[in-house]
Amino acid sequence: MPTALLLLVLLAAKTQAWGGAEYAGVLTDPDLDELSGLAASHAHPGIFWGHDDGGNEPVLYAIRADGRRVASIAVTGATNVDWEDIASFDSGGRHYLMIADTGDNGGLRKQLTLYVVEEPAKLAEGASAPPVRTIHFRWPDGARDCEAVAVDAAHGDILLVTKKRVPAQLFRLPLRDAPGEQTAQVLATLPGIEQPTAAEQSERTPHGRYRAQVSGADLSPDGRQLAVLTYGGVYLYARTVSESWAAALAARPPQVLAVPWLPQAEAIAWSLDGTSLLVGGETIPSPLIRIRKK
């Protein structure tokens, strides 16, 4: 068997080894009634960081996979215009969180913001921390909505997936410090996202007309799989060690993981060990759904 074909076979076998969705817990905290993002803590195993949607306080909440709240951090000096996702990553031996203030339902924002916050060494309710870095950027061709961010620290990339345009697009920004306002660079379009049927087009719900819209994303700890959440399911895009995301997305379709009905699925995170995904919705009470690798 040719080497390239063997790699594809092995890659396909790896991405198919998933079990069914299972109940992990339920989120009932009134301070997290608009959960829009989740990310696994690198400093505190078993903890996930989440946040509310736009218009709420600029606060990060530490929760367990069963929904229990452990701590909170007020991000001083930041504004929650429309926080839509969060990613965790390591750099220089330190643990960081990146908050994506990138929501733009009306398509009006000329500048978007990413806040980088260092994870606290200890978990404490009511703590506070300023961003260690604030990144301002714009899209190359006009405003668009974006609710999905991931950080590929090994390659120095911030990955952003747009929400409403068809097909969804993958953009990048440099993770390294750069002066001034940045402009996002388009990398590729995302294949294989199932679009609503003619009947669903008449339903103005997350599981009708909007089922294909991208509402969250996260990169696996090994950097090989990009999990993209829509209101209708989870799409896993895989790459080989030497592939770029543009090449990977052009080479093969995603694996689709079914997610039980959630009122408005907007948050997804890989576990710290890369063996499972956790999915949550933007209402309370909201079940937290775990999907495990077999």
C-alpha positions in Angstrom: 0.0 0.0 0.0 1.4 3.4 -0.9 2.6 5.4 2.1 0.2 8.3 1.5 -2.8 6.0 1.3 -1.6 4.1 4.4 -1.5 7.4 6.4 -5.0 8.2 5.3 -6.3 4.7 6.4 -4.6 5.0 9.8 -5.9 8.5 10.3 -9.5 7.5 9.4 -9.3 4.5 11.8 -8.1 6.8 14.6 -10.8 9.4 14.2 -13.6 6.7 14.0 -12.9 5.4 17.5 -15.5 7.3 19.5 -18.3 6.1 21.7 -21.8 7.6 22.0 -22.6 10.8 23.9 -23.2 10.5 27.6 -24.5 12.7 30.4 -21.7 14.3 32.4 -23.7 16.7 34.6 -25.9 19.7 34.6 -25.1 23.4 34.8 -27.5 25.3 37.0 -25.4 28.2 38.2 -27.3 31.4 37.6 -24.1 33.3 36.9 -23.5 31.0 33.9 -26.9 31.2 32.3 -25.4 32.1 28.9 -22.5 29.7 28.6 -20.7 30.4 25.4 -17.3 28.8 25.7 -15.4 26.1 27.5 -11.7 25.2 27.8 -9.8 22.6 29.9 -7.6 24.1 32.5 -3.9 23.2 32.0 -3.1 24.2 35.6 -5.8 22.4 37.4 -6.7 18.9 36.0 -10.4 18.2 35.9 -11.3 21.8 35.8 -12.9 23.6 32.8 -13.0 27.4 32.3 -16.3 28.9 31.0 -17.8 32.3 30.5 -21.1 34.0 29.6 -22.2 35.6 26.4 -22.0 39.4 25.6 -23.5 42.0 27.9 -22.5 40.1 31.0 -19.6 40.8 33.4 -16.1 40.0 32.2 -15.7 37.0 34.5 -14.3 33.5 34.0 -15.8 30.6 35.9 -14.0 27.4 36.9 -16.3 24.4 36.8 -16.1 20.6 36.9 -17.4 18.4 34.2 -20.5 17.7 36.3 -21.4 21.4 36.3 -20.2 22.3 39.9 -18.7 25.7 40.2 -15.3 25.9 41.9 -14.1 29.5 41.4 -14.4 32.7 39.5 -12.0 35.3 38.1 -12.9 38.8 37.2 -10.8 39.9 34.2 -10.0 43.5 35.2 -9.6 46.0 32.4 -11.6 43.8 29.9 -15.0 44.4 28.5 -17.5 41.7 27.6 -18.8 43.2 24.4 -19.6 39.7 23.0 -17.4 37.0 24.5 -18.1 33.9 22.4 -15.4 31.3 23.0 -12.3 30.5 25.1 -9.1 28.4 24.5 -6.4 27.2 26.8 -2.7 26.9 25.8 0.8 26.8 27.2 3.7 29.1 26.3 7.1 29.5 27.9 6.1 27.1 30.7 3.1 29.1 31.7 -0.6 28.3 31.3 -2.9 30.8 29.5 -6.5 31.3 28.5 -7.5 33.2 25.4 -11.0 34.8 25.4 -12.6 35.6 22.1 -14.6 38.8 22.1 -15.5 38.2 18.5 -19.3 37.9 18.4 -21.0 40.2 15.9 -24.6 39.1 15.2 -25.4 42.4 13.4 -22.2 42.4 11.3 -21.3 45.9 12.5 -18.0 45.6 14.4 -14.9 46.9 12.7 -12.5 45.7 15.3 -12.5 42.5 17.4 -10.5 41.7 20.5 -8.8 38.6 22.0 -7.8 38.8 25.7 -5.0 36.5 27.0 -5.1 35.8 30.8 -2.7 33.7 32.8 -4.3 30.9 34.7 -4.2 31.4 38.4 -2.0 29.0 40.5 -4.8 28.6 43.0 -8.5 28.5 42.5 -10.4 31.1 44.6 -13.9 32.5 44.3 -13.9 36.2 43.6 -10.3 36.5 42.4 -9.2 39.0 39.8 -6.6 39.2 37.1 -5.8 41.6 34.2 -5.1 40.4 30.7 -1.4 39.9 30.1 -2.0 40.7 26.5 -4.8 42.2 24.4 -4.9 41.5 20.6 -7.0 43.8 18.4 -7.8 42.5 14.9 -10.1 42.9 11.9 -11.3 40.6 9.1 -9.7 41.2 5.7 -13.0 41.8 3.8 -15.6 43.2 6.2 -17.5 42.3 9.3 -18.6 38.8 10.1 -19.7 36.8 13.1 -17.3 34.4 14.9 -18.0 32.2 17.9 -15.1 29.7 17.7 -11.5 30.1 18.6 -8.6 27.6 19.1 -4.9 28.1 19.8 -2.2 26.0 18.1 0.7 27.0 20.3 3.1 24.5 18.7 2.7 26.3 15.3 2.2 29.8 16.7 -1.3 30.2 15.4 -4.6 31.4 16.6 -7.4 29.7 14.7 -10.9 31.3 14.2 -13.9 29.8 12.5 -16.7 32.0 11.2 -20.3 31.3 12.0 -22.9 32.3 9.5 -21.2 32.3 6.0 -21.6 29.1 3.9 -19.2 27.4 3.8 -17.7 28.3 7.2 -14.1 29.7 6.9 -11.0 29.1 8.9 -8.8 32.1 9.6 -5.5 32.5 11.5 -3.7 35.2 13.4 -0.1 35.0 14.8 0.1 34.0 18.4 3.4 35.9 18.8 3.4 39.5 20.0 2.9 41.9 17.1 2.4 45.6 17.2 -0.8 47.4 16.2 -4.1 46.0 14.9 -3.8 42.6 13.1 -5.7 41.4 10.0 -6.9 37.8 10.1 -5.7 35.6 7.2 -8.1 33.1 5.6 -6.7 29.6 5.4 -9.5 27.4 4.1 -13.2 26.6 4.1 -14.6 23.8 6.2 -16.0 21.0 4.2 -18.8 18.5 5.2 -21.0 20.6 7.5 -24.5 19.4 6.9 -26.8 22.3 5.8 -30.5 22.5 6.9 -33.1 20.8 4.8 -35.8 22.7 3.0 -38.2 21.9 5.9 -35.7 23.0 8.5 -35.2 26.3 6.6 -38.6 27.4 7.8 -37.8 26.7 11.5 -36.1 29.7 13.1 -34.4 27.6 15.8 -30.9 26.4 16.5 -32.0 23.0 15.3 -33.8 24.3 12.2 -32.6 27.1 10.0 -29.4 27.7 12.1 -28.3 24.1 12.7 -25.2 24.4 10.5 -23.9 27.6 12.1 -20.6 27.2 13.9 -20.9 28.0 17.6 -17.6 26.8 19.1 -14.3 25.0 18.5 -11.3 23.5 20.2 -8.0 21.9 19.2 -6.9 18.6 20.7 -3.9 18.6 23.0 -1.8 16.9 20.4 -2.8 19.5 17.8 -4.0 16.9 15.4 -7.8 17.3 15.6 -9.9 20.4 15.4 -13.4 19.9 17.0 -16.0 22.3 15.5 -19.4 22.6 17.2 -22.5 23.6 15.3 -26.1 23.6 16.7 -26.5 20.3 14.9 -23.5 18.3 15.9 -19.7 18.0 16.3 -17.3 17.9 13.3 -13.8 16.5 13.7 -11.2 17.7 11.2 -7.9 15.7 11.4 -4.5 16.3 10.0 -1.2 14.4 9.9 1.9 15.6 11.6 3.3 17.3 8.6 0.0 18.7 7.2 -1.2 22.3 7.3 -4.8 22.9 8.1 -5.4 24.1 4.5 -4.1 20.9 3.1 -5.9 18.7 5.6 -9.3 20.4 5.0 -8.9 20.0 1.3 -7.9 16.3 1.6 -10.7 14.7 3.5 -14.1 15.3 5.0 -14.7 15.5 8.8 -15.9 12.8 11.1 -19.4 13.7 12.4 -20.2 13.0 16.1 -23.9 13.2 17.1 -24.8 15.3 20.1 -28.2 14.9 21.9 -30.5 17.9 21.7 -29.4 20.9 23.6 -31.3 24.2 23.7 -28.4 26.1 22.2 -25.1 24.2 22.0 -22.4 26.9 22.1 -19.4 25.5 24.2 -17.0 22.6 23.4 -13.7 21.6 25.0 -11.3 18.7 24.7 -10.3 17.1 28.0 -6.8 17.8 29.2 -5.7 14.3 28.2 -7.4 14.4 24.8 -9.7 11.4 25.4 -13.0 13.1 25.4 -15.0 16.2 24.5 -17.4 18.2 26.7 -20.3 20.1 25.2 -22.6 22.6 26.9 -25.5 24.9 26.0 -26.4 28.5 26.5 -29.3 28.2 28.9 -29.9 26.9 32.4 -30.4 24.3 33.4 -28.2 22.9 30.7 -26.9 19.3 30.5 -23.2 18.8 30.0 -22.6 16.1 27.4 -19.4 14.1 27.3 -18.2 12.1 24.2 -15.4 9.7 24.9 -12.8 8.0 22.6 -13.2 4.2 22.7 
